[in-house]
């Protein structure tokens, strides 16, 4: 008895330990942080983004639609069966003289049996149908169009994820600069209070610097809120759970260096290879098929069929007498007259084709214009970035000089606050210039990527 109790306690203890291990592992997983570089974020979005998943579903649906259309031209077989109980047989009157009766009189008779049953099958095969052949080609083009739509969605998702990634990096760098500036301003505030206590500074000087610190605190809170919102958007773009913690491993300097070193300006652009142009090209082909479809409606349709049936009759439900029948044949349907309806549909399809071709050509022209605009945007952004770098260097030197003069009593608190604001403004403008360079590079890169 004591031995059994010991075994029971051992099993209970082992089970408790296993439960605690699993629980701790689950807690560790729930607090795990997902670390993502720029390329890794794009890869995760490519696997989990909801829009991309739907685009892949569209490709699969288009494939099934093509197979469905293909199946319509293959043999079709249907089966049928029926059992009828004639509760009251129909009565017919026939002349009595047929059976030797009095002329002019009629005898009521009933024809048929109480039960009738039949079963059989019918097979058809489409031999020639121009609308079917054109429709098959059209669904093939629709499948190709869905694949192009998937590629277009992949590009859009990649662009949105990278753009948001850039924005988070810039915002976090801005927050870092604000924190550093706030610490420096707090040190200046502490020194000014000491000088005010010994009568070397006015109380208003302390108040002005204290207000500047408070304004920086508001900026910090606002920037932190924007960063959190951008992280939430990134989780949505990546198809992650809203509670997933994300850490970005690519730095702003690395990302900027990557695009500054790229040779986007030297890459050749061929509008006909762009996915938007390819989609318009496919739509033109579909318009051509639609025109062929309308013309094909003037042609006859030929199909073959075979039918086999067995019919049974009797006054008992267990029918014993069955009689087979079968038929084989060809059927042709020839459109003869539609009061001009088919002719007008052909004319309408021709206009739709011309419209699609015009839209395709317009797309090519728009892409060429867009390429020149994106190159100009990148060139302008690079020039602005270089100028803002110089502006930050000058503002930083002015701030340091003003701070030294302020500590020596040679500069007013207004000069100190103004120099500090100018420095923060120059840093903000530099970060905006960096973001413009990154986004302009991304726009041109996505355009040039075929």
Number of C-alpha atoms within 10 A of each C-alpha: 5 7 7 9 10 11 11 12 11 12 12 12 12 12 12 12 12 12 12 12 12 12 12 12 12 12 11 11 10 12 12 12 12 11 13 16 15 16 13 14 20 22 15 15 24 22 12 15 20 17 18 23 15 13 20 18 14 18 20 15 14 21 18 14 17 20 14 13 18 17 12 13 18 12 13 13 13 10 12 10 12 10 14 12 14 13 9 9 13 10 11 11 11 13 15 15 13 11 9 8 12 11 10 8 11 15 14 10 11 11 9 12 16 16 18 20 17 17 15 17 15 17 15 20 17 18 15 16 18 19 21 18 16 19 19 22 18 21 22 19 19 20 21 17 22 21 20 19 20 21 17 18 19 18 18 15 21 21 18 16 24 20 17 17 23 22 22 21 21 22 22 17 18 20 19 13 15 20 16 12 18 20 13 14 21 16 12 19 20 14 14 22 20 14 17 16 12 8 10 12 17 14 14 11 17 20 15 16 22 17 12 18 19 13 12 17 15 12 15 18 12 12 17 15 12 16 19 12 13 17 22 19 17 23 21 17 23 22 19 18 10 12 10 14 16 16 11 16 13 17 16 22 12 10 15 16 12 11 17 14 8 12 10 16 15 8 12 9 17 15 20 17 13 19 18 19 20 18 19 21 20 18 20 21 18 21 22 20 22 22 21 19 21 22 18 19 18 17 16 15 19 16 16 16 17 15 17 15 17 15 18 18 21 16 14 12 14 10 14 10 9 13 10 12 10 12 10 12 10 13 13 12 11 12 12 9 9 9 8 8 9 17 14 12 17 19 14 13 20 18 14 17 21 14 14 21 19 13 17 22 15 14 20 20 12 13 19 15 11 15 19 12 13 19 18 15 19 22 16 15 22 20 13 18 21 13 13 21 18 13 19 20 14 13 21 19 14 16 21 14 14 22 24 13 15 18 16 9 13 12 15 16 23 13 16 25 20 14 21 24 16 18 22 19 15 21 23 20 18 23 22 20 22 24 22 20 24 25 22 21 26 21 19 23 19 14 20 18 13 12
